[in-house]
Amino acid sequence: DIVTDIRIFMYIQRYESGKWKTVYNDNQMFTDQFTATMKRTCTDSSAIIKGYDYQVRFTVYAYRGTTYQQSTGTSPIVR
């Protein structure tokens, strides 16, 4: 079967006070594509603070009509 749409949800998270806090999020839909690449630049200077650990969490939905498969992942942690 053919993938008809791909939707990517992306979250930049900062580790503070013992938990991951989302400081930036975005999503994008790709129609009639088998592959998708989402590139974003966070321009909010208050979202990224020196000295903290950060990670990117993402969820990808691959649709085939009204059914979908979901995949979730997390980037390596960076400071």
C-alpha positions in Angstrom: 0.0 0.0 0.0 1.0 3.6 -0.6 1.7 6.3 2.1 -0.6 9.2 1.2 0.5 11.8 3.8 3.2 12.2 6.5 2.9 14.5 9.5 5.9 15.3 11.7 5.6 16.8 15.2 8.8 18.2 16.7 9.5 19.4 20.3 12.7 21.1 21.6 12.9 20.3 25.3 15.1 21.7 28.1 15.9 19.7 31.2 15.3 21.8 34.3 14.0 21.1 37.8 14.2 17.4 37.3 12.0 17.2 34.2 11.9 17.9 30.4 10.1 21.1 29.6 9.0 21.9 26.0 10.4 25.3 25.0 9.6 25.1 21.2 7.3 23.0 19.1 6.1 22.8 15.5 4.6 20.4 13.0 4.4 20.0 9.3 2.3 17.9 6.9 3.7 16.4 3.7 1.1 15.3 1.1 1.7 12.7 -1.6 5.3 12.0 -0.5 7.1 8.8 0.5 9.8 10.7 2.4 9.8 13.9 4.4 12.4 16.2 5.9 11.5 18.8 8.5 14.0 21.6 9.2 13.4 24.3 11.7 15.3 27.2 13.3 14.3 28.3 16.8 14.7 32.1 16.8 13.2 32.6 20.2 16.3 33.6 22.2 14.5 33.0 25.5 13.9 29.3 24.6 17.5 28.3 24.4 19.6 29.2 27.5 23.2 28.3 28.0 24.2 25.7 30.5 21.1 23.4 30.2 20.7 20.0 28.5 18.4 19.9 25.5 16.8 17.2 23.3 14.5 17.0 20.4 11.5 14.7 20.6 9.6 13.9 17.5 6.5 11.9 16.4 6.0 10.9 12.8 2.6 9.7 11.5 2.5 8.0 8.1 -1.0 7.9 6.7 -2.5 5.5 4.2 -6.0 6.9 3.7 -7.6 7.0 7.2 -5.2 4.6 8.8 -1.7 5.5 10.1 1.4 4.2 11.7 3.2 6.2 14.4 6.9 6.4 15.2 8.3 8.4 18.1 12.0 9.2 19.0 14.4 11.4 20.8 17.6 12.9 19.7 20.9 12.6 21.7 21.1 15.1 24.6 23.2 18.2 23.9 24.3 21.1 26.2 
